[in-house]
């Protein structure tokens, strides 16, 4: 199990931004029992488990997952193992990653995806064009990722960072969008929203307009204009 944690720590160190203490906390959170049980169910490990009568297997599922992870370390090459770690331990725990307090800052997001995809931090280059406009470009490892020109420095910087984030996060977005679990959740969410909209629509059509008893009380005399007294 230590070998699997070591491979995971190596992956975090190379691709996840954060201090050593932050990454250590994140690594510890990845191996909570709740995440290990998801691996147990996803890969249907129960038929492969062997145990004595005195063992409560329901409470010891995480131990079987430890054995499964050790098996993967011994028999998988580096890239398939990294994909397994990413799909089962990292992609669904991004909310635990360090630095989420500044996730609304475009520069922080750009730094995160640049470190994750290129293992380098971005550089923002600003210069003035011959027309007096501001040209802002984002480079990672000497390679230009985006370039925007505008009269406003703030606008050019904002648009250049947004374009760079989209470019750097494209491989991860594609992997997420092709993940069967993600697709299934999206379809269930859309079906639930459609059903809720249909319910609201049907309830609105079934309501009858409210009648005004004061208006109904004098309706006869208003329509005929006759005095109905004997």
Residue pairs with C-beta under 8 A, 6 or more apart in sequence:
1 66
1 69
1 70
3 70
3 73
3 74
4 69
4 70
4 72
4 73
5 27
5 31
7 73
7 81
7 82
7 85
8 27
8 30
8 85
8 89
9 23
9 27
11 82
11 85
11 86
11 90
12 23
12 26
12 27
13 23
14 119
15 115
15 116
15 117
15 119
16 23
16 26
16 90
16 97
16 98
16 115
16 116
17 98
17 99
17 111
17 112
17 115
17 116
17 121
18 26
18 97
18 98
18 99
19 98
22 98
22 99
23 98
25 98
26 93
26 96
26 97
26 98
29 93
29 96
30 89
30 90
30 93
30 96
31 89
33 62
35 88
35 89
35 92
35 93
36 61
36 62
36 65
36 66
37 61
37 62
37 65
38 88
38 92
39 45
39 65
39 68
39 69
39 88
40 46
40 61
40 62
40 64
40 65
40 68
42 88
43 68
45 61
45 64
45 65
45 68
48 64
48 68
49 57
49 64
51 57
51 60
57 64
72 81
72 84
73 81
76 84
87 179
91 175
91 176
91 179
99 108
99 112
102 108
103 109
106 158
106 161
106 162
106 165
107 124
107 161
109 161
109 165
110 122
110 138
110 161
110 164
110 165
110 168
111 121
111 122
113 165
113 168
113 169
113 172
114 120
114 121
114 122
114 140
114 164
114 168
115 121
116 168
116 172
117 168
117 169
117 171
117 172
118 140
118 141
118 168
120 140
120 141
121 140
122 138
122 139
122 140
122 145
122 164
123 138
123 139
123 140
124 136
124 137
124 138
124 157
124 160
124 161
125 136
125 137
125 138
125 139
126 134
126 135
126 136
126 153
126 156
126 157
127 134
127 135
128 134
128 135
129 135
129 149
132 151
133 149
133 150
133 151
134 149
134 150
134 151
134 152
134 153
134 156
135 147
135 148
135 149
135 156
136 147
136 148
136 149
136 150
136 153
136 156
136 157
136 159
136 160
137 144
137 145
137 146
137 147
137 148
137 160
138 144
138 145
138 146
138 147
138 160
138 161
138 163
138 164
139 145
140 164
140 168
145 163
145 164
145 167
145 168
146 160
146 161
146 163
146 164
146 167
147 160
148 155
148 156
148 157
148 159
148 160
148 163
149 156
150 156
150 159
176 182
177 183
220 228
221 227
221 228
